[in-house]
Amino acid sequence: MPRRWREAHSHPRHYSRGQSELGKEAGLATQSVLPRLEKYTASLSWDKLDHVALPQGAFGAVENPGLIYVSIPWIVLVPPARPEAIRSLEAHEIGHQWFGNLVTQSTWTDVWLSEGFATWLSAKMMDEEQPADRKHINLVVQSREAVMTADGSATSHPVRREVRTRPELDTVYDRTPYQKGGAILLMLENWLGEDVFQSGLRKYLVAHAMGNATTDDLESVLPARAKPVMDGMLNTVGVPAVSAGCEEGKLTFTRKAAERPGNVPYRFAGRLRRAAYARRM
Ligand SMILES: [Zn+2]
């Protein structure tokens, strides 16, 4: 790690003189999250990472390469009892240093390559602070369950969609690329395996560093079986519905493909109770 980079983070200053307490949690979050993301991506994003707190802004925070703007109301108004909200926000913006800044989506259609990744990475960082049995709780509750409830309504749209007009552009950053995009990444990671997924992402970052990328580029670094699943999930409103049942030790899965088209990845995990296993043998 370059000396200059490390020095930049040894004394974080996120605040104006006399307001150091306001930036304390954001500073601690950066020190906690940044090294973990460097390790996960096996790369450094920029030579430095500064923060500027603004009196107000259109968003809670905005990522620039090596410079994150954070809206002061966000820092001040989040109750002190919920410092995890600030850590989550910081993890999202720092995640963008790789997904969004180092590699930027080629078109508005692929905004999910920034926002879905930042949502997923933020939840991943927050999950690491949870007990093992609560792993994925952040993304499952805040993204997957939330978006599955709303997805499929009259106003829903696919994660990927063409943007042709100014009004369409105004809705590019709605919840879908964030929540559904993040949930799809969690699904892929669980399905393909954490190591396989991480290895693919590292290749993607190296191949497109300081450049642009598309969904096809991401799919090309993952196992071939990922593409039909991703295309279905990303380009279609709603998610496939699968019903599961168990009778007399036999698992059955049924789905109404006509209602919710798309490929469904299956992965089985769990343990058979010894008694049940013995009976079957
Ligand atoms: Zn974002």
Residues whose N, C-alpha, C, O or C-beta is under 5 A from the ligand:
A	BS01	ZN	E115 A118
